[in-house]
Amino acid sequence: MHGTDDHDRGLAFDLQTLERQLLARRRMLGMMAMGGGALLLNACGGSGDSGSSAATTTTTTTTTGTGTTGTGTTGTGSTACAATPTETNGPYPADGSNMANGVLSNILNTSGVVRSDIRGSFGGLSGTAAGVPLTLTVNLVNTNASCAALADYAIYAWHCDANGLYSLYDLPQQNYLRGVQATNASGQATFTTIFPGCYAGRYPHIHFEVYRSLSAATNYANRLLVSQFAMPAAACTAVYAAGGYPNSASRFAQTNTSSDNVFGDNTAAQIAAMTPALSGSPSAGYTGAVTVGLAV
């Protein structure tokens, strides 16, 4: 979502603009009456109400074929972000919107769900998801305020394991690879997890939902955004070839973002923005960032 143009801001904004223009004209006439013609001429060389901004613009780069499809930024003061498209939360959200094995599933109300390391099960369950380590920082920004950082919002992230299975649904005795975090003063929340596997019919991805606060992150009905991150293709190829991800390599060879039933209707620019920028390797693990634009 792009910023609102001046002519789209309504009657109240138009009246305020007219009032400022009339005030500026009175001041100019006053200066001319006092012989301030030179001062007036100098003032007219400025940009008036539009002014110059001291905001720092963050440049987003795209490198194709390397697994790096963007640069993660805090978004503070940036004028180069767009609203992240809404996507389905899928059949395995555990956010109170559906059933898992005949029981309403809502992990958001489970004690301990607010955490940064989501690799292990919690709340009385045990087990740790195996896979290539991934540390992902999500930068949440306001597309209606020059991409300013959104602090104290909550992000719920979840995804499948190395076998392409989801906790609580495919694996009833596990609730790993799910967690909630509040964004810090820079609008960031960092999750420690594993690189997700690839299962039949879908491009590798991570689900997430955004809430106004931790207290609101208790049920899907309160969410402000639900969407998904697309994993970088080069990283997927490297991770799945390294082993430990049964069938992911062959499944990944049969899909791409264009054919995917979720990402397929997005533009190339949207996919680039929804793809985390990662660095690392299957042996060392991956670290990266991605920016989420929210219009608030």
C-alpha positions as CSV (number, residue, x, y, z in Angstrom):
1,M,0.0,0.0,0.0
2,H,1.4,3.3,-1.0
3,G,1.1,6.5,1.0
4,T,-2.0,8.6,0.7
5,D,-1.7,11.5,-1.8
6,D,-2.7,15.0,-0.6
7,H,-5.7,15.1,-2.9
8,D,-7.1,11.9,-1.3
9,R,-7.1,13.1,2.3
10,G,-10.6,14.6,2.4
11,L,-12.3,17.9,3.2
12,A,-10.7,18.5,6.6
13,F,-7.2,18.2,5.1
14,D,-8.2,20.5,2.2
15,L,-9.5,23.2,4.6
16,Q,-6.4,23.0,6.7
17,T,-4.3,23.4,3.5
18,L,-6.3,26.4,2.4
19,E,-5.9,28.0,5.8
20,R,-2.1,27.6,5.7
21,Q,-2.0,29.1,2.2
22,L,-4.0,32.1,3.2
23,L,-1.8,32.6,6.3
24,A,1.3,32.4,4.1
25,R,-0.1,35.0,1.7
26,R,-0.8,37.4,4.5
27,R,2.7,37.0,5.8
28,M,4.2,37.7,2.3
29,L,2.1,40.8,1.9
30,G,3.2,42.0,5.3
31,M,6.9,41.5,4.4
32,M,6.4,43.4,1.1
33,A,4.8,46.3,3.0
34,M,7.8,46.5,5.2
35,G,10.3,46.6,2.3
36,G,11.2,42.9,2.8
37,G,11.1,42.2,-0.9
38,A,14.6,40.6,-0.9
39,L,13.7,38.4,2.1
40,L,10.5,37.4,0.3
41,L,12.3,36.5,-2.9
42,N,14.7,34.3,-0.9
43,A,11.9,32.6,1.0
44,C,10.1,31.8,-2.3
45,G,13.1,29.7,-3.3
46,G,12.2,27.1,-0.6
47,S,9.8,24.3,-0.9
48,G,7.0,25.7,1.2
49,D,4.8,23.2,3.1
50,S,6.2,20.2,1.2
51,G,9.6,20.9,2.8
52,S,12.6,18.6,2.7
53,S,12.5,15.5,4.8
54,A,15.3,14.4,7.1
55,A,14.1,10.8,7.0
56,T,16.6,8.2,5.9
57,T,15.6,6.1,3.0
58,T,16.5,2.4,3.2
59,T,17.4,0.8,-0.1
60,T,16.2,-2.7,-0.8
61,T,18.4,-4.8,-3.1
62,T,17.5,-7.9,-5.0
63,T,20.0,-10.5,-6.0
64,T,18.5,-13.3,-8.0
65,G,20.0,-16.8,-8.1
66,T,21.9,-16.4,-4.9
67,G,19.2,-17.0,-2.3
68,T,19.4,-13.3,-1.4
69,T,16.2,-11.6,-2.4
70,G,16.3,-8.5,-0.3
71,T,17.9,-6.7,2.7
72,G,16.3,-6.8,6.1
73,T,15.9,-3.3,7.6
74,T,14.3,-1.8,10.7
75,G,12.2,0.3,8.4
76,T,12.5,3.4,10.6
77,G,12.2,6.5,8.4
78,S,12.1,4.5,5.2
79,T,9.9,5.5,2.3
80,A,10.5,2.3,0.3
81,C,8.1,-0.3,1.8
82,A,4.8,-1.7,0.8
83,A,2.0,-3.5,2.6
84,T,2.6,-7.2,2.9
85,P,-0.1,-9.2,1.0
86,T,-2.6,-11.2,3.0
87,E,-2.3,-15.0,2.6
88,T,-4.2,-18.0,4.0
89,N,-3.2,-19.2,7.5
90,G,-3.5,-22.7,6.1
91,P,-4.9,-25.8,7.7
92,Y,-2.4,-25.9,10.6
93,P,-2.5,-22.5,12.4
94,A,-3.4,-23.5,15.9
95,D,-4.6,-20.0,16.5
96,G,-8.2,-20.9,17.5
97,S,-9.6,-20.9,14.0
98,N,-9.9,-24.6,13.5
99,M,-9.8,-28.1,15.0
100,A,-6.8,-30.4,15.4
101,N,-7.6,-34.1,15.9
102,G,-11.2,-33.3,17.0
103,V,-10.2,-30.5,19.4
104,L,-10.2,-26.7,19.0
105,S,-6.5,-25.9,18.6
106,N,-5.2,-22.6,20.0
107,I,-1.6,-22.6,21.2
108,L,-1.8,-18.8,21.7
109,N,-3.3,-19.4,25.1
110,T,-0.6,-21.9,26.2
111,S,1.8,-20.7,28.9
112,G,5.3,-20.4,27.4
113,V,4.3,-19.6,23.8
114,V,5.9,-16.2,24.1
115,R,9.5,-17.2,23.2
116,S,12.3,-16.5,20.8
117,D,13.6,-20.1,20.3
118,I,10.8,-22.1,18.9
119,R,12.6,-25.3,18.2
120,G,11.4,-27.2,21.2
121,S,8.0,-28.3,22.5
122,F,6.7,-26.7,25.7
123,G,3.9,-26.5,28.1
124,G,4.3,-30.0,29.3
125,L,5.3,-31.5,26.0
126,S,8.9,-32.5,25.1
127,G,10.8,-32.9,21.9
128,T,13.0,-30.7,19.7
129,A,12.7,-30.2,16.0
130,A,15.8,-31.3,14.1
131,G,17.1,-29.4,11.1
132,V,19.4,-26.7,9.8
133,P,19.4,-23.8,12.3
134,L,17.7,-20.6,11.1
135,T,17.7,-17.2,13.0
136,L,15.2,-14.9,11.4
137,T,14.6,-11.3,12.3
138,V,11.2,-9.8,11.3
139,N,11.1,-6.0,10.9
140,L,7.6,-4.7,11.3
141,V,7.0,-1.2,9.7
142,N,4.0,1.1,9.2
143,T,3.4,1.8,5.5
144,N,1.2,4.7,6.4
145,A,3.9,6.5,8.3
146,S,7.0,6.4,6.0
147,C,7.8,2.9,7.1
148,A,8.3,3.8,10.7
149,A,9.1,0.9,13.1
150,L,6.1,-0.6,14.9
151,A,7.1,-1.3,18.5
152,D,5.2,-3.6,20.9
153,Y,3.2,-5.4,18.3
154,A,3.1,-9.2,18.5
155,I,4.2,-11.7,15.8
156,Y,3.1,-15.3,15.8
157,A,5.2,-17.6,13.6
158,W,4.8,-21.3,12.8
159,H,6.0,-23.7,10.1
160,C,6.5,-27.4,9.3
161,D,9.5,-29.5,10.4
162,A,12.2,-31.1,8.3
163,N,9.8,-33.9,7.3
164,G,7.1,-31.4,6.2
165,L,4.9,-32.2,9.2
166,Y,3.1,-29.7,11.5
167,S,3.1,-30.0,15.2
168,L,-0.3,-30.4,16.9
169,Y,-1.9,-31.6,13.7
170,D,0.4,-34.2,12.0
171,L,2.3,-34.6,15.3
172,P,-0.3,-34.4,18.2
173,Q,2.4,-34.9,20.9
174,Q,4.5,-32.0,19.8
175,N,3.9,-28.2,19.6
176,Y,7.3,-27.1,18.5
177,L,8.1,-24.6,15.7
178,R,5.4,-22.2,17.0
179,G,6.0,-19.1,19.0
180,V,5.0,-15.5,19.7
181,Q,7.2,-12.4,20.2
182,A,6.7,-8.7,20.8
183,T,8.6,-6.3,18.5
184,N,11.2,-4.2,20.2
185,A,11.7,-0.4,20.0
186,S,13.1,-0.9,16.5
187,G,10.0,-2.9,15.4
188,Q,12.0,-6.2,15.4
189,A,11.3,-9.7,16.6
190,T,13.9,-12.4,16.1
191,F,13.0,-16.1,16.0
192,T,15.5,-19.0,16.4
193,T,14.1,-22.0,14.5
194,I,15.0,-24.5,11.8
195,F,14.8,-24.2,8.0
196,P,11.4,-25.6,7.0
197,G,11.1,-28.7,4.9
198,C,9.2,-28.9,1.6
199,Y,6.0,-30.9,1.5
200,A,4.0,-31.9,-1.6
201,G,1.9,-29.2,-3.2
202,R,3.6,-26.2,-1.5
203,Y,6.6,-24.0,-2.0
204,P,8.7,-23.9,1.3
205,H,7.3,-21.2,3.6
206,I,6.9,-19.8,7.1
207,H,3.5,-18.7,8.3
208,F,3.0,-15.6,10.5
209,E,0.3,-13.4,12.0
210,V,0.6,-9.9,13.4
211,Y,-1.3,-8.6,16.4
212,R,-1.5,-5.2,18.0
213,S,0.0,-6.4,21.3
214,L,0.9,-9.6,23.2
215,S,-2.4,-9.2,25.1
216,A,-4.3,-9.3,21.8
217,A,-2.4,-12.3,20.5
218,T,-4.7,-14.8,22.0
219,N,-7.1,-15.6,19.1
220,Y,-7.0,-15.3,15.4
221,A,-10.0,-12.9,15.4
222,N,-7.7,-10.2,16.8
223,R,-5.0,-10.5,14.1
224,L,-4.2,-7.5,11.9
225,L,-2.4,-9.5,9.2
226,V,-1.9,-13.1,8.3
227,S,0.7,-14.0,5.6
228,Q,3.6,-16.2,4.7
229,F,7.3,-15.9,4.0
230,A,8.7,-17.6,0.9
231,M,12.1,-19.3,1.5
232,P,15.0,-18.3,-0.8
233,A,15.3,-20.8,-3.6
234,A,19.1,-21.1,-3.5
235,A,19.0,-21.8,0.3
236,C,16.3,-24.4,-0.2
237,T,18.4,-26.2,-2.8
238,A,21.4,-26.2,-0.6
239,V,19.6,-27.3,2.6
240,Y,17.7,-30.1,1.0
241,A,20.7,-31.5,-0.9
242,A,22.7,-31.6,2.4
243,G,20.5,-34.3,3.9
244,G,18.2,-34.5,6.9
245,Y,15.2,-33.4,4.9
246,P,13.6,-36.6,3.5
247,N,11.8,-36.1,0.2
248,S,12.2,-32.3,0.3
249,A,14.7,-32.1,-2.6
250,S,12.4,-34.0,-5.0
251,R,9.3,-32.1,-3.8
252,F,11.1,-28.8,-4.2
253,A,12.1,-29.7,-7.7
254,Q,8.4,-29.8,-8.6
255,T,7.4,-26.4,-7.4
256,N,8.2,-22.7,-7.5
257,T,6.5,-19.5,-6.4
258,S,4.7,-19.0,-9.7
259,S,3.0,-22.4,-9.6
260,D,2.4,-22.4,-5.8
261,N,-1.3,-22.1,-4.9
262,V,-0.6,-19.4,-2.3
263,F,2.3,-17.3,-3.8
264,G,1.2,-17.8,-7.4
265,D,-1.0,-14.7,-7.6
266,N,1.6,-12.3,-6.1
267,T,3.8,-10.0,-8.2
268,A,7.5,-10.5,-8.6
269,A,8.0,-7.4,-6.3
270,Q,5.8,-8.8,-3.6
271,I,7.5,-12.2,-3.7
272,A,10.9,-10.5,-3.4
273,A,9.6,-8.5,-0.3
274,M,8.2,-11.7,1.2
275,T,11.4,-13.6,0.8
276,P,13.9,-13.3,3.7
277,A,17.5,-12.3,2.9
278,L,19.6,-15.1,4.3
279,S,23.3,-15.7,4.7
280,G,25.0,-18.9,5.8
281,S,25.2,-22.6,4.8
282,P,23.6,-25.9,5.7
283,S,26.6,-26.8,7.9
284,A,26.8,-23.4,9.7
285,G,23.1,-22.5,9.7
286,Y,21.4,-19.4,8.3
287,T,20.8,-15.9,9.6
288,G,18.6,-13.3,7.9
289,A,15.9,-10.7,8.0
290,V,12.7,-9.8,6.3
291,T,10.5,-6.7,6.4
292,V,6.7,-6.8,6.9
293,G,4.7,-3.8,5.9
294,L,1.5,-3.1,7.9
295,A,-0.9,-0.2,7.1
296,V,-2.0,1.1,10.4
